[in-house]
């Protein structure tokens, strides 16, 4: 059974993290990795602050990030079947750009 797990892990796609992106930026622009990592951290913080304010963020070639409000609604407990009230919430929505859709 372990062989099946290893095989599926080997075929899984790699995960691109902020650290990997910072390393690529550091190599491309010949800056220290630490500086590239700090710049990316500031970008993430700026995006977070803008989303908290309710701003829409448009990243050319990538897409649009925005906060959407979900209204309160009634749901159902799947185990018991009894109705449950789900409170209103906010979620982050991403709409990919046309260029990104076509590239994939």
Buried (B, 14 or more C-beta within 10 A) or exposed (E): EEEEEEEEEEEEEEEEEEEEBBBEBBEEEEBEBEEBBEBBEEEEEEBEEBBEEEEEBEEEEEBEBBBEEEEEEEEEEEEEEEEEEEEEEEEEEEEBBEEEEEEE
